[in-house]
Amino acid sequence: MLSTDVKTCDNYLLLAVHLLTDVYESSHDDKYLRQCLAWLELGIQTSPATHQITLLLIYLYSITGGTL
């Protein structure tokens, strides 16, 4: 596959991160947010063409406010 192709596993990554984000929002435990960011950073390295990953990274980094 080309680096510009959206991979099929990207959707599973996004689903997992959205679910973990829900857990973070209900518990306010930073470990869930850190896990989301780590998974998304790995995902953006392997699939830079997936714009949903980029947007979710921006959203989650804005939540942290530079505190992590």
Protein Blocks (a to p, Z undefined) as FASTA:
>chain_A
ZZkbccfklmmmmmmmmmmmmmmmmnopaklmmmmmmmmmmmmmmmmmlmklmmmmmmmm
mmnnopZZ
